Amino acid sequence: MRRVPLDERGSVTAEFAVAVPAVIIVLALAVGVLGSAATAVRLQHVSAESARLLGRGDDARALAAAGEIGASISVSRRDGLVCVDASAPVPLSVPLPPVSAHACALDGGG
């Protein structure tokens, strides 16, 4: 009896077609996480800068610094400190929660 050879033409193409969407999803999530981390660093810097500016009484520059990166801030003053809570959405359209940061500085009574 003679064996019929199996035809394997196209198997690499099929495996590639199955693997590509998974690779694309992993790359998209990796880019989203890196964008989120970069936003978190910028947001922490802006919240600390805004807290220092608000402590000196320079409210306009503090709000402008937060507005430059599209962050929304809330300010609270208590016990001689001015605290800033800032949040901003992740810049890419990946399903990640918004990024937030918190910073406090001495309140100069401004």
BELSUL-V544130 format. One record per residue. RES is the residue in three letters. SS is DSSP state (h for helix, s for strand, l for the rest). PSI is psi in whole degrees, -180 to 180 (* if undefined). Layout:
res=RES ss=SS psi=PSI
res=RES ss=SS psi=PSI
This chain:
res=MET ss=l psi=142
res=ARG ss=l psi=135
res=ARG ss=l psi=139
res=VAL ss=l psi=122
res=PRO ss=l psi=138
res=LEU ss=l psi=138
res=ASP ss=l psi=113
res=GLU ss=l psi=11
res=ARG ss=l psi=134
res=GLY ss=l psi=-7
res=SER ss=h psi=-36
res=VAL ss=h psi=-40
res=THR ss=h psi=-42
res=ALA ss=h psi=-43
res=GLU ss=h psi=-40
res=PHE ss=h psi=-42
res=ALA ss=h psi=-29
res=VAL ss=h psi=-36
res=ALA ss=h psi=-30
res=VAL ss=h psi=-47
res=PRO ss=h psi=-37
res=ALA ss=h psi=-41
res=VAL ss=h psi=-40
res=ILE ss=h psi=-42
res=ILE ss=h psi=-44
res=VAL ss=h psi=-42
res=LEU ss=h psi=-41
res=ALA ss=h psi=-43
res=LEU ss=h psi=-38
res=ALA ss=h psi=-43
res=VAL ss=h psi=-39
res=GLY ss=h psi=-42
res=VAL ss=h psi=-41
res=LEU ss=h psi=-40
res=GLY ss=h psi=-38
res=SER ss=h psi=-41
res=ALA ss=h psi=-41
res=ALA ss=h psi=-40
res=THR ss=h psi=-39
res=ALA ss=h psi=-40
res=VAL ss=h psi=-46
res=ARG ss=h psi=-41
res=LEU ss=h psi=-39
res=GLN ss=h psi=-41
res=HIS ss=h psi=-45
res=VAL ss=h psi=-39
res=SER ss=h psi=-39
res=ALA ss=h psi=-42
res=GLU ss=h psi=-42
res=SER ss=h psi=-39
res=ALA ss=h psi=-43
res=ARG ss=h psi=-43
res=LEU ss=h psi=-41
res=LEU ss=h psi=-35
res=GLY ss=h psi=-30
res=ARG ss=h psi=-9
res=GLY ss=l psi=12
res=ASP ss=l psi=72
res=ASP ss=h psi=-38
res=ALA ss=h psi=-44
res=ARG ss=h psi=-32
res=ALA ss=h psi=-44
res=LEU ss=h psi=-35
res=ALA ss=h psi=-38
res=ALA ss=h psi=-40
res=ALA ss=h psi=-36
res=GLY ss=h psi=-25
res=GLU ss=h psi=-33
res=ILE ss=l psi=6
res=GLY ss=l psi=28
res=ALA ss=l psi=151
res=SER ss=s psi=137
res=ILE ss=s psi=153
res=SER ss=s psi=140
res=VAL ss=s psi=137
res=SER ss=s psi=140
res=ARG ss=s psi=124
res=ARG ss=s psi=146
res=ASP ss=l psi=39
res=GLY ss=l psi=12
res=LEU ss=s psi=149
res=VAL ss=s psi=123
res=CYS ss=s psi=141
res=VAL ss=s psi=127
res=ASP ss=s psi=121
res=ALA ss=s psi=145
res=SER ss=s psi=151
res=ALA ss=s psi=147
res=PRO ss=l psi=157
res=VAL ss=l psi=133
res=PRO ss=l psi=-25
res=LEU ss=l psi=157
res=SER ss=l psi=69
res=VAL ss=l psi=152
res=PRO ss=l psi=70
res=LEU ss=l psi=148
res=PRO ss=l psi=161
res=PRO ss=l psi=156
res=VAL ss=s psi=143
res=SER ss=s psi=158
res=ALA ss=s psi=156
res=HIS ss=s psi=134
res=ALA ss=s psi=148
res=CYS ss=s psi=154
res=ALA ss=s psi=162
res=LEU ss=s psi=138
res=ASP ss=l psi=118
res=GLY ss=l psi=5
res=GLY ss=l psi=18
res=GLY ss=l psi=*
